[in-house]
Amino acid sequence: MSKFAVWVFTIVPLLAAAALAIDLIPKHGFDLSWPDHARFHATWASAKFLALGIIVALIAQNALKEAQPWAWWAMLTYLLIGMGGMVPAMLWHGDGPPTRPLVMVSIMVLFMIVALFGSAKIIFSSEQQ
């Protein structure tokens, strides 16, 4: 398996989860101008994103490393829905992260796209054997 893909899908989800928690909890989770229920959801979302990041990293370090096709599909799902979900959120609500975090997310997404394309041939050619 591509070591690059394994490490991209280990590091990126953990970095994304940490960055989200560092940004979301202080800015929104403890923002007293937000209703209690909204602060609850901001904090809970951080915890869920951290759990997702850990799960994706564990899959990468185990099943993706072993070139199991389902793991590749799980990484694609994380990329499209977990990270890509930001696009409809920005479109629906007309807001999103400032430019610097958006650039960081874009770089992470680019790394994941390269990792998926680079590992697809390895994963799916080994599936045929």
Stockholm file with secondary structure:
# STOCKHOLM 1.0

chainA/1-129         MSKFAVWVFTIVPLLAAAALAIDLIPKHGFDLSWPDHARFHATWASAKFLALGIIVALIAQNALKEAQPWAWWAMLTYLLIGMGGMVPAMLWHGDGPPTRPLVMVSIMVLFMIVALFGSAKIIFSSEQQ
#=GR chainA/1-129 SS CCHHHHHHHHHHHHHHHHHHHHHHIIIIITCTTSCHHHHHHHHHHHHHHHHHHHHHHHHIIIIITTTCHHHHHHHHHIIIIIITTHHHHHHHHSCCCCHHHHHHHHHHHHHHHHHHHHHHHHHHHHHHC
#=GC SS_cons         CCHHHHHHHHHHHHHHHHHHHHHHIIIIITCTTSCHHHHHHHHHHHHHHHHHHHHHHHHIIIIITTTCHHHHHHHHHIIIIIITTHHHHHHHHSCCCCHHHHHHHHHHHHHHHHHHHHHHHHHHHHHHC
//
